[in-house]
Amino acid sequence: MLKYRLITALILIPLVIAALFLLPPKGFALVTLGVCMLAAWEWGQFAGLGSSAQRLSLAFLCGALLALMTLSLPNYHYSVHLLPIRVSLWVSLVWWCAALLLVLSYPGSAGFWRGSKALRLLFGVLTIVPFFWGMVALRQHHYDSDPFFGAWWLLYVMLLVWGADSGAYMFGKLFGKHKLAPKVSPGKTWEGFVGGLATSAIISLLFSVYAPLGVAPFTLLICSVIAALASVLGDLTESMFKREAGIKDSSHLIPGHGGVLDRIDSLTAAIPVFACLMFLVFKTV
């Protein structure tokens, strides 16, 4: 399994970086749209959609919703001042605060949404749609003056999240004794959680020194810490929904890694939360 994980990672990471820096805004939005449709297809299991036709319909409906929102905006100039993007990012902040309450009170909280497909579908919309707009808004940031500026921001958040995941895994394996959320994800520990945050802090420090992010260090630190915490919440939230659905992986699309949601669960929280904080709270536009 580890062999397949490493091989897949060695293939996917260069492709992701190439997409960030080489694709034009339209191409990047289309690729992100495709990823979101796959994520919606996998979310169908969490919502209790049993048939392949229902899950495919959900994927196409998600794609149609995002496409319609995109077409309603001016020619791929995705400024956070545009209402659909601004609302999506604020909604994301509210949703992840609510998700934190659901995770902390699980399994009791499941009594509120377990029997409702509509609620579980709504949770999927609140996860996937803001993720799309967070990705697109960050990539588009200052695109006219520097086509790569937003790509550096997105790469930064991704490295922050990947660092938190890797650090949590390594520190958890080496020192993990105290369970972080045993009712949601028994494998995660407080030692891994602290190790992941420490890894993210090192990445933030290195990036602030050597990469062209163009933001005040204190603002970057606050947004980075909250984004790293949100990434853990995104992981735990997906684990909670998988536990309710009785599945280990969201799908088997990625050899050794499970499904698309298994790879982007942390990013679905970290990306829109980071974008909301940077653009709408601290107003770094």
Order of alpha helices (4+ residues) and beta strands (2+ residues): alpha-alpha-alpha-alpha-alpha-alpha-alpha-beta-beta-alpha-alpha-alpha
